[in-house]
Amino acid sequence: MNVVVTGGSGGLGREVVSRLRDRQVRTVAASRRTGFDLSTGEGVREVLADADVIVHAATNARFRKVDLDGTRRIVRILQERPQPPHLIFVSIVGVDHNPFPYYRAKYACELVLERSGLPVTVVRATQFHTLVHGLGQLGTRGPVVVAPKGLAFQSCDHRWVAEELAALALVDAPPAYRRTSDLAGPERTTYAEVVELARQAAGKGPARLLPLPAVGGVLKAFAAGANLPGPDAKIGGVGYRDWLREQGE
């Protein structure tokens, strides 16, 4: 078996590659560092030529070129093969209910894959602890913190998501498009709690929170909990507070 992990040099991709190699699976970490560029097409066809499974974890701030156009590029290449590989796509919980541009691009990728006719598995996960921690650190810069009303997270450990993706790469491909259960961590935290934890770690006192009403489609979607998992989600990994302790925070 040959597995290609796009975004193989990123935080999630590196973990997927490591876990597959630990299982003695031949794994290619594909990224711009290795000459694999989804925005231009450089090296893409060559790297995918021998793939039995592709874990598509690549993402970039230039998400329309890398995420969306890159996914379309992969689909076109795979559609040429009489027996295309299993394509596993990493997405985000709530992308179909939030007009945030990055989420829209991710959902557009899902739609492209759903219509592709390829054996595809879409895995949606909640925000990673690393992202939530970064948002919390923004609240350590001054005594007053703007706190959007209703904003909460049920973030997950990207290492656990990598383990789930690695395991999925080793099972039989579906006959067509499917979505697995969403992935989420075991603990829900409000944005105010995330900020308070970050301030404690930085040795700063409590902030004065300035509530921000949910104005506009993006904030309203977050306030409505569009980024939170539903009752059928798969829960796992360490919770946010335990993860912080692991980081020495």
N, C-alpha and C positions, 0 to 999 in steps of 0.2 A: 504493500500500500504506500502511496505517495500523497502526502498532505501538503498543500500550499496554504500558508497563513498570510493573507495580505495585511499590511500594517504590522508586519512581524517584528519591527523595531520599536513599536509603541508599547505603552504600559500594559495594555491587555494582550496584545499580540505576543510580546515576549513571554508572558506567562503561559499562553496556550502552547507556544513552541516548546518551552521547557517541559511541560507536562507530557506532550506527545513524545518527545525524545526520551523522556524517562521510561516510557512504555516501549522503547525500541522501535518507534514508528519513524520511517524516513520522512523528515519534515523540512520544508523550505520556508525560511523567513523572508518573505518578499516585501521590499520597501524601496524607497528612492535610494537608500544607502547601498542597495545591492543591484541597482539599475532597473528597478521595476517602478515605473511611473504611470499611475493611472490617469493623470491629467493630460499627458502627452501620448500615452500608449507605448512608450519606450519599454521594451523588454517584456511586455505583458503577455503577448502571444507565446513567446518562447518559454516563459516560466510556467505558464498554465498547460503547456503541451502534454505533459506526462501526469497531470494531477488526477488522482482518483477522488479526492475530496478537497474542497476549497473552503477554508474558514475566512470569511470576508470581514475583517475587523478594521480595515483601513478607514481613516477619517482624517479631516483636515479643516483648518479654518477656511480654506477655499473650497467649502463643501459642495458647491454646485459642480465644480470641475472634478473634484476627487470623488466625493461620495456619489453624486447622481450620475454625472457623465461617465465616471469610472465604472460604476455598476452597469450602465448601458453597454460600455465597451466589453466588459467581461461577458455579459449575456450574448452579445453578437458573436463573440469568439466561440463560446460553448455551444451555441445553437448549430454550429457547423459540424459538430462531432456526432457520429451516429449513436454513441453511447456517452452522453455527457456526464461529467462528474457530479457528485452531490455538492451543492453550493449552500453553505451555512452562512446566513447573514445576521450580523449583530445590530439590533435596533434598540429603541428606547420606549419604555412604557408611556403611553399617552400621546404618541406622535400623531395619532389620528384625531386628537381632540384639542390640539393647541396650535395656534397660528404662528408660534415662534419660528422664524425662517429656517433655522437648523433642523427643527423637528419636521417642518414641512418637507424639507429635502429628504430626510430619512423616510418619511411616509411615502414620498414619491418613489424612492428606491424600492420599497416594499411592493408598490403597485406594479412597477416595472417587472419585478421578479414574479409576482403572481400571474402576470400575463405572458410570461416567457415560455411556458411549456416545459421548463427544466425541472429536474428534481431539486427542490429548494426547501430549506428549513429556515424560518425566521425565528430568531430568539430575541425577545424584548427583555431588557433589564431596567431596573430603576437607576437613578443617578448613582455613581460610584461614591464611596466615602471620600476619595481624594478630591472630587469636585466639591462636595458639600463642605469639606474642611477648608478649601480655598475660599468659598463664599463666607464662611465664618470668620476667616482671618481679615476679610475686608472690614468687618465690624470692630477691629482693634485699632483703627487708625485715629479715632477721635472719641470724645465723650458722648456724642449723639449718633445714633444709628437709625437709619430709615428701615423700617420693618414692614414689608408688605403683609397686609392682613390675610390670614388663612394659609400662609405659605408653610408647608411642612414637607418632610422627606421621609421615605422609608428606604434609605440608601443601602447599597450592598458592597461587599468586598469584591473588588475586581479579580482577586485571586480565586475566589470561589466560582465566579462566573467563568473564568478560564478553565477550571476543572470540569464544569458542566459542558463547555464547548468541546474540550478534548474528548470527553466520554461520548458526546454526540457524534464526533467525527469517526468513531469506531463502529457505529451501528449501521445497519442497512439503510440505504437512501430511500426516501419516500418515492412513490411513483410520479408525484407532481408536487405542487406547492402545498406547504403546511406551515402552521405556526405552533410552536410548543407552548407550554405554560410560561407565563411571564416569570421572571426571576426577581426576587426582592429580599432584602435583609430582614432580620427579625425585629427591628426596633424602629419606631416612628419618632421623629424629633421635629419640633417646630423650628423655624428660622431663629426665633428669639433664643431658644435653647442652644442652637448651634453657635450663635454669637457669644452667648455667656460662657460656653465651654472654651471657646477660643480665647476669650479675654482672661479667663482663669489661667489658662496655659501660658499666656503672655504676662501674667502677673499684674493685670489691670483690674480695676474695680468694675462694678456693674455699669453698663451703659444706660443712658437715657434713651429709651426707645421712642421713635417718632413713627406712629402707625401710618402706613400708606394705604389708602383705599384701593380696592381692585378696580382700576380704570383701564379700559382697553382689553382686547381679546386675550393677550398673553397672560396678563396678571389675573384676569377673571378665570382663565383655565386653570392656572396654578391654585388660585383660591378655592376653586371647585374640586381640587384634588385630582386633576387629570393625570398628574405624574405619579399618583399612588397606585399600588397594585390592587387588583380585584380579589374576590374570595377564592378564585381558582389558581392564584399564583403559587409558585413553588418558593418556599421560604428557606433560606439557608445562609451559611457563612456567619461570621461574627457581626454583632451589632455595632453601631457607630461608636458608642462609648468605649466598648472593649477594644475596638480598632484604634481609637485614640490612645488608649493606655499602651497598646503595643508599640505605637510610634513614640512613646515617651511624652505624650502631650498631657 
